[in-house]
Amino acid sequence: MKTKLLVSFSGGETSGYMAHWLKTNMQDKYEMVFIFANTGQENEETLRFADQCDKQFNLNLVWLEAKINQELGKGTRWNIVTYETASRNGEPFEDGIKKFALPNMNNPWCTRDLKMVPIHNYVKKQLGWTHYWTAIGIRSDEIDRVSATRLEQKLYYPLVSDMPMTKPKINFWWKQQKFRLDLKGYEGNCKWCWKKSDNKLMTIAKEKPEYFDFAIKMEKLYKDFVPKSKENSLQKPVRMFRGNKSVKDIFKNSKQKFKKPKDDSDIYNWQISIFDEQLDQSNGCDESCEIH
């Protein structure tokens, strides 16, 4: 009997390569399901790329969105969507904010309730899986992000253990394909993710200020909302970004001089140093929202 394997497809090129490699090389070993969770604030390029990977690699990709139950004590479920019907205006994200407040370092609920919970609930309740492993798209040059409790959590890192890959190798492979993710490395999958470094956010604010439209709207509507469960950890007004910054602060700071991060999607030098001063190694949502 094959081992059941949940393949977490984040929408980035590393997870896209991982999905292709698993589909090509591991079908004899694993019964696999490929799942993508849309927050409603993914870049349109991410959605298009996920759809292209699905069709090109025959993934039978399951598209999910969180179904937030606003009643206290009631858990998050899921809705099944498609590339065509996936939310583009942050609907699942706003539903989460209505219940949990604006996300930030002290209130990091979005990975949990927009990705992890709906994905695992779908696998357990819809597919009936009780014992399964989860494949995570972490590369060999990110080995410090491998969970110390990976065996207990049944986490599988194929691009570390079975087919070691680095960012330049991933870039080189995708450069040979008919399509690739049309985003700069620092843009990531989520338009304005609060986990991004200040330099990444300021660069995006200068280049694509419209990416922050949803965040601006959410700050206006929910900056004074704190659920009772968070009254001791969140202060009003609630702000989302590092250092208790608001979107307004990000835009203000972007007008000052700062170092623009290098676009690591265009790096092919296999010997590149991780100490390159222009290579911003800080994680964004595409790199730090693993579903575990």
C-alpha positions as CSV (number, residue, x, y, z in Angstrom):
1,M,0.0,0.0,0.0
2,K,1.3,3.4,-1.0
3,T,2.1,6.1,1.7
4,K,-0.3,9.0,1.5
5,L,1.3,12.3,0.8
6,L,-0.2,15.8,1.0
7,V,1.8,18.1,-1.3
8,S,1.6,21.7,-0.2
9,F,1.7,23.9,-3.3
10,S,2.4,27.4,-2.3
11,G,2.3,28.9,-5.8
12,G,6.0,29.7,-5.9
13,E,8.6,28.2,-8.3
14,T,10.2,26.0,-5.6
15,S,6.9,24.3,-4.8
16,G,6.1,24.1,-8.5
17,Y,9.3,22.3,-9.2
18,M,8.8,20.0,-6.1
19,A,5.3,19.1,-7.4
20,H,6.6,18.3,-10.8
21,W,9.5,16.2,-9.4
22,L,7.2,14.3,-7.1
23,K,4.6,13.6,-9.8
24,T,7.4,12.4,-12.2
25,N,9.5,10.3,-9.8
26,M,7.4,9.3,-6.8
27,Q,4.1,8.0,-8.0
28,D,5.1,4.4,-7.3
29,K,5.8,5.2,-3.6
30,Y,3.1,7.8,-2.7
31,E,-0.6,8.3,-3.2
32,M,-0.5,12.1,-3.6
33,V,-2.9,15.0,-3.4
34,F,-1.7,18.5,-4.5
35,I,-3.4,21.4,-2.7
36,F,-3.2,25.2,-3.1
37,A,-4.8,27.5,-0.6
38,N,-5.8,30.9,-1.9
39,T,-6.0,33.8,0.6
40,G,-7.6,36.2,-1.8
41,Q,-4.5,38.4,-1.7
42,E,-2.2,36.3,-3.9
43,N,-0.7,38.0,-6.9
44,E,-2.6,37.3,-10.1
45,E,0.6,35.9,-11.5
46,T,0.7,33.4,-8.7
47,L,-2.8,32.2,-9.5
48,R,-1.9,32.0,-13.2
49,F,1.3,30.0,-12.4
50,A,-0.6,27.6,-10.2
51,D,-3.1,26.9,-13.0
52,Q,-0.3,26.5,-15.6
53,C,1.6,24.0,-13.3
54,D,-1.7,22.1,-12.7
55,K,-2.4,21.7,-16.4
56,Q,1.2,21.2,-17.6
57,F,2.2,18.6,-14.9
58,N,-1.3,16.9,-14.6
59,L,-1.4,17.6,-10.8
60,N,-5.2,17.6,-10.4
61,L,-4.6,20.5,-8.1
62,V,-7.2,21.1,-5.4
63,W,-7.9,24.8,-5.0
64,L,-9.1,25.7,-1.5
65,E,-10.2,28.8,0.3
66,A,-10.7,29.2,4.1
67,K,-14.3,29.2,5.3
68,I,-14.1,31.2,8.5
69,N,-16.9,30.6,11.0
70,Q,-17.4,33.8,12.9
71,E,-18.8,32.0,15.9
72,L,-16.4,31.8,18.8
73,G,-15.1,28.3,19.3
74,K,-16.0,27.2,15.8
75,G,-13.1,26.1,13.6
76,T,-12.2,27.1,10.1
77,R,-13.4,24.8,7.2
78,W,-12.9,25.2,3.5
79,N,-14.5,26.0,0.2
80,I,-13.4,24.3,-3.0
81,V,-12.8,26.9,-5.8
82,T,-11.1,26.9,-9.2
83,Y,-8.6,29.2,-11.0
84,E,-11.6,31.0,-12.5
85,T,-13.6,31.3,-9.3
86,A,-10.8,32.0,-6.8
87,S,-11.2,35.2,-4.8
88,R,-9.2,38.1,-6.0
89,N,-10.3,40.8,-3.6
90,G,-9.2,39.4,-0.2
91,E,-12.6,37.9,0.7
92,P,-11.2,35.0,2.8
93,F,-8.6,37.3,4.3
94,E,-11.2,39.9,5.5
95,D,-13.4,37.1,6.9
96,G,-10.4,36.1,9.0
97,I,-9.7,39.7,10.1
98,K,-13.3,40.1,11.2
99,K,-12.7,37.2,13.7
100,F,-9.1,37.4,14.6
101,A,-8.1,41.1,14.0
102,L,-5.4,42.4,11.8
103,P,-2.4,40.0,11.5
104,N,1.0,40.9,12.8
105,M,4.0,39.4,14.7
106,N,1.8,39.2,17.9
107,N,-1.2,37.8,16.0
108,P,0.1,35.5,13.2
109,W,-3.2,33.7,12.5
110,C,-3.3,34.0,8.7
111,T,-1.0,31.0,7.9
112,R,-2.9,28.9,10.4
113,D,-6.5,29.7,9.4
114,L,-6.1,30.6,5.7
115,K,-3.8,27.8,4.8
116,M,-2.9,25.1,7.4
117,V,-6.3,24.4,9.0
118,P,-8.4,24.3,5.8
119,I,-5.8,22.2,4.0
120,H,-5.5,19.6,6.7
121,N,-9.2,19.6,7.4
122,Y,-9.9,18.9,3.7
123,V,-7.4,16.0,3.7
124,K,-8.9,14.5,6.9
125,K,-12.6,15.1,6.4
126,Q,-13.0,15.1,2.6
127,L,-10.4,12.5,1.7
128,G,-10.7,10.5,4.9
129,W,-6.9,10.4,5.4
130,T,-5.8,9.8,9.0
131,H,-2.2,8.9,8.5
132,Y,-0.2,10.9,5.9
133,W,3.0,12.8,5.3
134,T,3.2,16.4,4.1
135,A,5.7,17.5,1.5
136,I,7.1,21.0,2.0
137,G,8.9,23.0,-0.6
138,I,12.1,23.9,1.3
139,R,15.4,23.7,-0.6
140,S,18.8,22.5,0.5
141,D,20.1,26.1,0.7
142,E,17.3,26.7,3.3
143,I,18.1,23.8,5.5
144,D,17.9,25.9,8.6
145,R,14.1,26.1,8.0
146,V,13.7,22.4,8.3
147,S,11.6,21.6,11.4
148,A,13.4,19.9,14.3
149,T,10.2,17.9,14.9
150,R,9.8,16.9,11.2
151,L,9.5,13.2,12.0
152,E,6.8,13.7,14.7
153,Q,4.9,16.0,12.4
154,K,5.5,13.7,9.4
155,L,7.0,16.4,7.3
156,Y,8.9,15.5,4.1
157,Y,11.4,17.8,2.4
158,P,12.2,16.2,-1.0
159,L,14.3,19.1,-2.2
160,V,16.6,18.7,0.8
161,S,16.7,14.9,1.2
162,D,16.0,13.3,-2.2
163,M,16.7,15.9,-4.9
164,P,18.8,18.7,-3.2
165,M,18.1,22.0,-4.9
166,T,19.2,25.6,-4.4
167,K,17.6,28.8,-5.6
168,P,19.9,29.2,-8.6
169,K,19.2,25.6,-9.6
170,I,15.5,26.2,-9.4
171,N,15.8,29.4,-11.5
172,F,17.9,27.5,-14.1
173,W,15.4,24.7,-14.4
174,W,12.4,27.1,-14.8
175,K,14.3,29.1,-17.4
176,Q,14.3,26.0,-19.6
177,Q,10.5,25.6,-19.3
178,K,7.7,27.0,-21.5
179,F,6.5,29.2,-18.7
180,R,7.5,30.4,-15.3
181,L,6.3,32.6,-12.5
182,D,6.3,36.2,-13.7
183,L,7.2,37.9,-10.5
184,K,10.3,39.3,-9.0
185,G,11.7,37.3,-6.2
186,Y,11.0,40.0,-3.5
187,E,7.4,40.3,-4.6
188,G,6.5,36.9,-3.3
189,N,3.0,35.3,-3.6
190,C,1.1,37.5,-1.2
191,K,1.0,41.1,-2.4
192,W,1.7,42.9,0.8
193,C,2.6,40.2,3.3
194,W,3.5,41.6,6.7
195,K,6.3,39.0,7.1
196,K,8.3,40.7,4.3
197,S,11.3,42.8,5.3
198,D,10.9,46.6,5.3
199,N,13.2,46.8,2.2
200,K,10.9,44.5,0.3
201,L,7.8,46.3,1.3
202,M,9.2,49.7,0.5
203,T,10.4,48.5,-2.9
204,I,6.9,47.2,-3.7
205,A,5.3,50.4,-2.4
206,K,7.4,52.3,-4.9
207,E,7.0,49.9,-7.8
208,K,3.4,48.7,-7.3
209,P,1.6,50.8,-4.8
210,E,-1.7,49.3,-5.7
211,Y,-0.6,46.1,-4.1
212,F,-1.4,47.8,-0.7
213,D,-5.0,48.8,-1.6
214,F,-6.5,45.9,0.5
215,A,-4.2,46.5,3.4
216,I,-5.0,50.2,3.5
217,K,-8.7,49.3,3.5
218,M,-8.3,46.7,6.2
219,E,-6.4,49.1,8.5
220,K,-9.1,51.7,8.1
221,L,-11.9,49.3,8.9
222,Y,-10.3,47.1,11.6
223,K,-7.4,49.0,13.3
224,D,-9.5,49.4,16.5
225,F,-10.8,45.9,16.6
226,V,-9.3,43.5,19.1
227,P,-11.0,40.2,20.0
228,K,-11.4,39.4,23.7
229,S,-8.9,36.6,23.4
230,K,-6.2,39.1,22.3
231,E,-6.8,42.0,24.6
232,N,-3.6,41.3,26.5
233,S,-1.4,41.0,23.4
234,L,-2.8,43.5,20.9
235,Q,-2.9,47.3,21.4
236,K,-5.1,49.7,19.5
237,P,-4.6,50.9,16.9
238,V,-3.5,47.5,15.6
239,R,-0.8,47.7,13.0
240,M,0.4,44.9,10.8
241,F,4.1,45.5,9.9
242,R,7.4,45.1,11.6
243,G,8.1,47.6,14.3
244,N,4.4,48.5,14.7
245,K,4.4,50.2,11.3
246,S,1.2,51.0,9.4
247,V,0.9,51.1,5.6
248,K,1.3,54.8,5.8
249,D,4.6,54.3,7.5
250,I,5.8,51.9,4.8
251,F,4.9,54.5,2.1
252,K,6.5,57.3,4.0
253,N,9.7,55.4,4.5
254,S,9.8,54.3,0.9
255,K,10.5,58.0,-0.1
256,Q,13.8,57.9,1.8
257,K,17.0,56.3,0.6
258,F,17.2,52.5,1.2
259,K,18.8,49.4,-0.4
260,K,16.5,47.8,-2.9
261,P,16.6,44.0,-2.6
262,K,18.0,42.0,-5.4
263,D,15.6,40.0,-7.6
264,D,16.7,36.5,-6.7
265,S,14.5,35.0,-9.4
266,D,17.2,36.1,-11.9
267,I,20.2,34.6,-10.1
268,Y,21.8,31.7,-11.9
269,N,25.3,31.7,-10.3
270,W,25.4,28.5,-8.3
271,Q,28.3,29.8,-6.2
272,I,26.5,33.0,-5.0
273,S,27.2,33.9,-1.4
274,I,24.3,34.2,1.0
275,F,26.1,37.2,2.4
276,D,25.5,39.2,-0.8
277,E,24.5,42.6,0.7
278,Q,21.8,43.1,-1.9
279,L,20.3,39.7,-1.5
280,D,17.6,40.1,1.1
281,Q,17.3,36.7,2.7
282,S,14.5,37.6,5.1
283,N,11.5,35.4,4.6
284,G,8.2,36.6,3.1
285,C,4.9,34.8,3.1
286,D,6.0,32.7,0.2
287,E,8.9,31.4,2.2
288,S,7.6,31.2,5.7
289,C,4.0,30.1,5.6
290,E,4.5,26.4,5.5
291,I,1.5,24.4,6.6
292,H,2.8,22.9,9.8
